[in-house]
Amino acid sequence: MEPVSLLVGGALLAVGFVAGRLGRRRGAAPALPQAMCGCGHPLSQHDPEQGICHSEVARDAYTKRGKWAGHTWVSCSCRQYVGPRPIDEVFAPRLLPPSD
């Protein structure tokens, strides 16, 4: 091999190594996915005993003349959690609190 091609290859390797070290992204770890219902709210917002969603949704509000007046916060109309079930509920029913 000729020495010029070795120098060019070494220079390309060094430039790639330095660019990879400097261009590395420094950020937080990716967030873990949450189980979401069809209404867009997580399982923690749903009450399994009453079957209601405790979250609120922004709805458009209008004046008497029909002009848009902003948002009104109303409770979510979801009546049952339909998203993926946690794995512990699939294999074993919840034991606590005891139901008499």
N, CA, C and O of each residue as an XYZ file, in Angstrom:
400
protein
N       0.837     -1.176      0.000
C       0.000      0.000      0.000
C       0.884      1.242      0.000
O       1.983      1.269      0.554
N       0.366      2.219     -0.623
C       1.140      3.446     -0.671
C       0.840      4.307      0.559
O      -0.275      4.264      1.078
N       1.799      5.074      1.025
C       1.644      5.828      2.271
C       0.604      6.944      2.182
O       0.026      7.317      3.203
N       0.350      7.482      0.999
C      -0.634      8.561      0.857
C      -2.038      8.039      1.148
O      -2.808      8.700      1.844
N      -2.374      6.876      0.632
C      -3.714      6.326      0.877
C      -3.885      5.945      2.345
O      -4.988      6.054      2.880
N      -2.810      5.500      3.008
C      -2.884      5.210      4.434
C      -3.126      6.481      5.242
O      -3.906      6.476      6.194
N      -2.457      7.569      4.861
C      -2.667      8.848      5.551
C      -4.079      9.378      5.327
O      -4.702      9.884      6.260
N      -4.589      9.270      4.109
C      -5.951      9.741      3.815
C      -6.971      8.902      4.578
O      -7.923      9.451      5.134
N      -6.792      7.603      4.615
C      -7.696      6.730      5.357
C      -7.654      7.006      6.848
O      -8.697      7.027      7.501
N      -6.462      7.217      7.399
C      -6.325      7.545      8.820
C      -6.959      8.881      9.148
O      -7.597      9.033     10.190
N      -6.782      9.869      8.246
C      -7.384     11.184      8.470
C      -8.910     11.089      8.440
O      -9.585     11.707      9.264
N      -9.458     10.316      7.494
C     -10.907     10.139      7.433
C     -11.436      9.434      8.686
O     -12.498      9.787      9.199
N     -10.707      8.459      9.164
C     -11.098      7.756     10.381
C     -11.084      8.701     11.577
O     -12.001      8.674     12.397
N     -10.059      9.531     11.683
C      -9.959     10.476     12.803
C     -11.061     11.524     12.734
O     -11.661     11.861     13.754
N     -11.332     12.044     11.536
C     -12.397     13.039     11.387
C     -13.758     12.436     11.739
O     -14.569     13.092     12.393
N     -14.014     11.214     11.322
C     -15.274     10.547     11.656
C     -15.412     10.295     13.143
O     -16.497     10.444     13.706
N     -14.293      9.907     13.792
C     -14.333      9.674     15.231
C     -14.617     10.967     15.999
O     -15.450     10.988     16.905
N     -13.921     12.043     15.629
C     -14.118     13.332     16.307
C     -15.530     13.863     16.049
O     -16.170     14.380     16.965
N     -16.014     13.741     14.825
C     -17.370     14.214     14.522
C     -18.415     13.416     15.293
O     -19.418     13.979     15.734
N     -18.198     12.133     15.460
C     -19.135     11.315     16.225
C     -19.127     11.660     17.699
O     -20.180     11.658     18.336
N     -17.966     11.958     18.256
C     -17.879     12.320     19.671
C     -18.487     13.687     19.932
O     -19.158     13.877     20.946
N     -18.263     14.646     19.035
C     -18.786     15.997     19.240
C     -20.265     16.111     18.878
O     -20.980     16.923     19.465
N     -20.725     15.323     17.938
C     -22.104     15.429     17.474
C     -23.079     14.560     18.237
O     -24.258     14.487     17.888
N     -22.596     13.901     19.276
C     -23.464     13.036     20.054
C     -24.525     13.854     20.775
O     -24.229     14.910     21.335
N     -25.734     13.377     20.762
C     -26.822     14.091     21.435
C     -26.729     13.861     22.929
O     -26.534     12.738     23.394
N     -26.870     14.926     23.656
C     -26.902     14.835     25.112
C     -28.322     15.194     25.541
O     -28.694     16.367     25.533
N     -29.093     14.222     25.904
C     -30.459     14.489     26.312
C     -30.916     13.476     27.341
O     -30.203     12.538     27.697
N     -32.102     13.696     27.791
C     -32.676     12.782     28.770
C     -33.039     11.470     28.080
O     -33.206     11.407     26.863
N     -33.151     10.457     28.874
C     -33.553      9.156     28.351
C     -34.979      9.264     27.825
O     -35.761     10.058     28.348
N     -35.333      8.497     26.817
C     -36.695      8.582     26.293
C     -37.708      8.175     27.355
O     -37.462      7.277     28.159
N     -38.838      8.847     27.340
C     -39.884      8.593     28.329
C     -40.525      7.229     28.078
O     -40.666      6.791     26.936
N     -40.902      6.584     29.150
C     -41.567      5.299     29.026
C     -42.991      5.499     28.512
O     -43.665      6.446     28.918
N     -43.449      4.633     27.638
C     -44.820      4.806     27.134
C     -45.846      4.533     28.218
O     -45.654      3.657     29.061
N     -46.937      5.289     28.192
C     -48.028      5.107     29.143
C     -49.198      4.445     28.443
O     -49.400      4.611     27.240
N     -49.956      3.702     29.208
C     -51.163      3.091     28.673
C     -52.231      4.171     28.556
O     -52.642      4.748     29.563
N     -52.681      4.448     27.342
C     -53.669      5.492     27.101
C     -55.001      4.891     26.687
O     -55.056      3.872     25.998
N     -56.054      5.530     27.113
C     -57.417      5.121     26.750
C     -57.770      5.768     25.404
O     -57.001      6.564     24.866
N     -58.907      5.425     24.888
C     -59.372      6.019     23.642
C     -59.638      7.503     23.763
O     -59.611      8.219     22.762
N     -59.898      7.984     24.988
C     -60.135      9.413     25.201
C     -58.817     10.182     25.307
O     -58.826     11.413     25.335
N     -57.677      9.473     25.367
C     -56.379     10.131     25.431
C     -55.853     10.314     26.833
O     -54.825     10.965     27.019
N     -56.520      9.764     27.824
C     -56.085      9.896     29.211
C     -55.534      8.570     29.710
O     -55.977      7.510     29.268
N     -54.559      8.619     30.638
C     -53.955      7.380     31.145
C     -54.881      6.651     32.114
O     -55.917      7.175     32.522
N     -54.487      5.444     32.470
C     -55.259      4.599     33.374
C     -55.433      5.253     34.739
O     -56.442      5.026     35.406
N     -54.466      6.061     35.164
C     -54.536      6.686     36.476
C     -55.681      7.683     36.592
O     -56.083      8.010     37.708
N     -56.218      8.175     35.490
C     -57.329      9.126     35.528
C     -58.686      8.444     35.579
O     -59.697      9.121     35.766
N     -58.742      7.139     35.419
C     -60.010      6.413     35.376
C     -60.266      5.696     36.697
O     -59.350      5.122     37.286
N     -61.483      5.731     37.149
C     -61.888      5.048     38.370
C     -62.521      3.722     37.977
O     -63.578      3.717     37.347
N     -61.899      2.588     38.334
C     -62.434      1.297     37.894
C     -63.747      0.925     38.575
O     -64.533      0.167     38.008
N     -64.006      1.442     39.782
C     -65.227      1.077     40.498
C     -66.434      1.847     39.986
O     -67.506      1.267     39.809
N     -66.276      3.152     39.744
C     -67.394      3.966     39.274
C     -67.481      4.000     37.761
O     -68.539      4.303     37.209
N     -66.391      3.695     37.087
C     -66.390      3.682     35.629
C     -66.398      5.053     34.991
O     -66.963      5.220     33.910
N     -65.780      6.053     35.634
C     -65.738      7.395     35.065
C     -64.296      7.865     34.936
O     -63.394      7.334     35.584
N     -64.099      8.858     34.099
C     -62.792      9.478     33.887
C     -62.766     10.779     34.678
O     -63.688     11.587     34.566
N     -61.725     10.993     35.474
C     -61.638     12.177     36.325
C     -60.919     13.338     35.648
O     -60.734     14.385     36.269
N     -60.516     13.184     34.413
C     -59.794     14.239     33.711
C     -60.769     15.250     33.115
O     -61.971     14.997     33.028
N     -60.235     16.396     32.706
C     -61.057     17.439     32.085
C     -60.594     17.680     30.660
O     -59.428     17.468     30.328
N     -61.523     18.126     29.819
C     -61.270     18.350     28.400
C     -61.672     19.788     28.059
O     -62.682     20.290     28.553
N     -60.879     20.440     27.215
C     -61.197     21.801     26.778
C     -62.206     21.747     25.630
O     -61.959     21.107     24.608
N     -63.314     22.404     25.803
C     -64.340     22.500     24.755
C     -64.458     23.960     24.319
O     -64.235     24.868     25.119
N     -64.802     24.180     23.073
C     -64.979     25.535     22.577
C     -66.240     26.146     23.179
O     -67.267     25.480     23.310
N     -66.146     27.415     23.542
C     -67.290     28.148     24.078
C     -67.631     29.274     23.109
O     -66.740     29.904     22.539
N     -68.908     29.519     22.929
C     -69.383     30.548     22.006
C     -70.318     31.506     22.728
O     -70.978     31.132     23.698
N     -70.371     32.755     22.245
C     -71.294     33.733     22.808
C     -72.682     33.498     22.233
O     -72.872     32.618     21.394
N     -73.646     34.281     22.683
C     -75.013     34.135     22.177
C     -75.115     34.481     20.701
O     -76.013     34.006     20.005
N     -74.197     35.304     20.226
C     -74.213     35.689     18.806
C     -73.434     34.718     17.928
O     -73.383     34.895     16.711
N     -72.829     33.700     18.524
C     -72.142     32.689     17.752
C     -70.654     32.916     17.568
O     -70.013     32.209     16.790
N     -70.097     33.886     18.267
C     -68.660     34.132     18.159
C     -67.923     33.265     19.161
O     -68.414     32.986     20.255
N     -66.719     32.842     18.755
C     -65.913     31.995     19.615
C     -65.432     32.800     20.806
O     -64.905     33.899     20.631
N     -65.602     32.279     22.016
C     -65.261     33.007     23.234
C     -64.144     32.344     24.018
O     -63.828     32.799     25.117
N     -63.541     31.303     23.505
C     -62.456     30.644     24.210
C     -62.796     29.202     24.525
O     -63.604     28.570     23.845
N     -62.166     28.699     25.565
C     -62.364     27.307     25.954
C     -63.070     27.223     27.297
O     -62.892     28.083     28.161
N     -63.858     26.200     27.461
C     -64.477     25.859     28.732
C     -63.996     24.471     29.108
O     -63.996     23.565     28.274
N     -63.589     24.296     30.350
C     -63.125     22.995     30.814
C     -64.299     22.204     31.359
O     -64.956     22.624     32.311
N     -64.556     21.060     30.749
C     -65.633     20.172     31.177
C     -65.044     18.804     31.475
O     -63.969     18.467     30.981
N     -65.746     18.014     32.283
C     -65.226     16.683     32.601
C     -65.322     15.783     31.376
O     -66.201     15.949     30.530
N     -64.405     14.832     31.299
C     -64.337     13.922     30.160
C     -65.580     13.034     30.138
O     -66.058     12.601     31.187
N     -66.090     12.769     28.966
C     -67.309     11.968     28.843
C     -67.029     10.477     28.746
O     -67.949      9.689     28.527
N     -65.778     10.081     28.904
C     -65.422      8.663     28.862
C     -66.043      7.957     30.056
O     -65.952      8.449     31.181
N     -66.666      6.823     29.831
C     -67.355      6.098     30.901
C     -66.669      4.799     31.299
O     -67.074      4.172     32.278
N     -65.643      4.381     30.567
C     -64.953      3.146     30.899
C     -63.575      3.172     30.262
O     -63.423      3.621     29.126
N     -62.575      2.696     30.980
C     -61.228      2.604     30.438
C     -61.188      1.449     29.447
O     -61.499      0.310     29.796
N     -60.802      1.749     28.204
C     -60.770      0.725     27.157
C     -59.362      0.487     26.630
O     -59.184     -0.200     25.624
N     -58.367      1.047     27.298
C     -56.990      0.887     26.861
C     -56.421     -0.446     27.295
O     -57.145     -1.304     27.800
N     -55.115     -0.622     27.099
C     -54.484     -1.891     27.489
C     -54.512     -2.080     29.004
O     -54.305     -1.131     29.760
N     -54.767     -3.296     29.433
C     -54.833     -3.621     30.865
C     -53.429     -3.885     31.402
O     -52.597     -4.463     30.703
N     -53.160     -3.468     32.633
C     -51.879     -3.801     33.254
C     -51.730     -5.307     33.401
O     -52.717     -6.021     33.583
N     -50.509     -5.783     33.323
C     -50.253     -7.217     33.299
C     -50.665     -7.892     34.604
O     -51.057     -9.059     34.590
N     -50.586     -7.183     35.735
C     -50.964     -7.819     36.992
C     -52.462     -8.065     37.084
O     -52.883     -8.995     37.772
N     -53.278     -7.261     36.412
C     -54.721     -7.491     36.416
C     -55.115     -8.631     35.483
O     -56.183     -9.222     35.646
N     -54.277     -8.943     34.518
C     -54.585    -10.014     33.580
C     -54.394    -11.373     34.246
O     -55.223    -12.267     34.078
N     -53.300    -11.535     35.006
C     -52.980    -12.839     35.576
C     -53.578    -13.076     36.952
O     -53.898    -14.218     37.282
N     -53.737    -12.054     37.759
C     -54.269    -12.245     39.107
C     -55.161    -11.057     39.476
O     -54.791     -9.909     39.235
N     -56.318    -11.324     40.053
C     -57.170    -10.204     40.467
C     -56.542     -9.471     41.643
O     -55.724    -10.037     42.369
N     -56.917     -8.238     41.825
C     -56.381     -7.451     42.944
C     -56.922     -8.012     44.253
O     -58.109     -8.317     44.367
N     -56.044     -8.143     45.234
C     -56.426     -8.713     46.509
C     -56.757     -7.655     47.550
O     -57.544     -7.911     48.461
N     -56.177     -6.490     47.431
C     -56.408     -5.430     48.417
C     -57.130     -4.280     47.761
O     -56.851     -4.016     46.591
N     -58.001     -3.599     48.386
C     -58.571     -3.878     49.694
C     -59.553     -5.046     49.608
O     -60.135     -5.299     48.554
N     -59.730     -5.746     50.705
C     -60.629     -6.898     50.663
C     -62.072     -6.452     50.444
O     -62.516     -5.449     51.002
N     -62.775     -7.194     49.645
C     -64.182     -6.872     49.389
C     -65.057     -7.846     50.161
O     -64.970     -9.058     49.964
N     -65.888     -7.324     51.027
C     -66.783     -8.170     51.837
C     -68.206     -8.044     51.366
O     -69.100     -8.681     51.925
